[in-house]
Amino acid sequence: LIQRRQDASIHFHRGWEEYKNGFGNLNTNFFIGLDKLHALTESQLHELWIELKDFDDVKKHAMYDSFAITDESQKYALNILGTYSGTAGDALTKVHDGAKFSTIDQNNSERGFDCAALYKGGWWYGKKPCVKSHLNGVYHNGYYDTTKAEGIIWSNWRGG
């Protein structure tokens, strides 16, 4: 398990060190940490399975047949993202593949402005646009105005 978001009890708008080391509770809201994620994906490729559930209890998923990130010296770039399959739509490949990780205190986006500040969470922000997906955004308890650009986003599903 890399990440879990169940409610708004903790926020994911955090700094580099917290994303590097991980945070939260495995049973509720959790992020494994970029160092651990790199260590897991460095020695062999893994599949990436993303499961999404909306407030109507509808579930969708996205699966990538290979996945790896670089180390901290390369800003934990999303450097291997395999072929997509699933029901949620591919919201990673075109915008986020190859992107470096950014946080509120470390902007590594090639976009020209601070995407992490705008979208309120650490993520692999793309060049143009910043996001097509953003699973570390603000957890809203229900539907919200997506023009605010601060919530959890998977653009191929529910508009984002």
N, C-alpha and C positions, 0 to 999 in steps of 0.2 A: 504494500500500500504506500503510495507516494503522497497522496493528499486526500483529505476528507473535509467537506463543508456541509454542516447540518443545520446551522442556525447562525444568528448574528452575535453570539456570546463573545467571540473574539474577532478582531479585525485582522485583515491581511495587508494592511497599509503599513508596512514595516521596513526597517533598514536592512542594509546589506548583511551585516553580521547575523541577524536573526534568520534571514533566508539561507545564509551559508550553513548555519548550525542546525536549523530546524526549530520548530516551535509547536505548541499546542498539546492536546491530549489525543492519543491514537483512537479513542472511542468516540470522540465528538468532532472537534475541529483541529486539523493537524496538517503540518507540512514536514516532510522527512528531512529536509535540508539539502542544499545543493551539493555540498561535499559528499554526502552519502549517496545522493543520486548519481553523481559522477562516478564514484567508486563502483556502484552497481552496474553501470552501463559501460565502463571502461574495458573490462576484461571480456565481455561478450555482449552481443546485442540482445535486447529484450523487446517483446511486444509492448506497446503502450495501449492500454484499455481505458477509455474515459466513459464514465457512466453519468448521465445527466437525468435529473428528475425535476419536473416543474411543480407548481403549487396545486395543479389538478391531478397530481400523482401519475402523470404520463412519463414514462421512461424512454430514453433514447441512448444510443451508444456510438462511439467512434473507436475504431481499432486501427492501429498502424503496425504493420508487420515487423518493423524494426525501429529502434529508438536509442539515442545516446546524446549526452551533452559533454562539452569540453570541461577542462578544469578551470580553477579560478583565474589563472593567468590569462586565459582567453575569455574571461567573463561568462563562463558557463554557457557558451553558445549552444543552441539547439542545432547540432551539426549532422545528425543522422535522423531522418524521419522517413520511414518506409511507406509502402503502399497503403492507402486508406481503404477500409471497408466499414460498413455500419449503417445505422438508421438516422444519425444526427446530422449528417453532412460533414464534409471536410472543411473545417475552419482553421486548420493549422498550416497546411502545405504552402500555399501561395504567398502568404504574408509573413509567417513566423519561422519557417525553415531557414536556418543559418543565423537567426537573430541572436544577439547577446542579451543576457538577462539584465534588467534594470530595476532599481528600487528607488524609494523616495530620496535617499542620500547618495545614490550613484546612478547617474544617467548614462547608459551605454547605448541608447537608441541612436540610430542614424537618421532619425526623422527631422532633426533640426530644432526640436524643443523637447521639453521634459514630459514624455508620455506617462511616466509613473506618477507624476504629480497630478496630471489631468485625470487619469483613470483610477487613481487611488489604490494602487497595489503593485507589488513586484510581478514582472512578467517578461516574456521574450517579445518585446515590442518591435514591430516591423518598420520598414522604411516608409511605406505609403500604402495604406494608412497605418496608424499605430497598431490597431487591432482588427482582427476578424474574430478572434477569440480572446477571452480574458477571464480565467477561472479564479483569479485572486482579487477580483473587484469587490466592491461593497456588497454585503449580503443583505438585500432588501427583504423584508418579511411580507412578500406579496408582489403584485405587479407594480411596476414603476415606469416613469417616463424615460425611455431609452435615449432620448436626446441629451440627457445629462451626462452620458458617457462614463458613469462611475460604477455600474453594477456588474454582476457576473454576466459575461457575454459568450455566446456561441452563435455567431451570426447566421449560420445556415438553419438554425432552429429557433423559432420564436423571434425572428427579426434582428435582435441585438443591434 
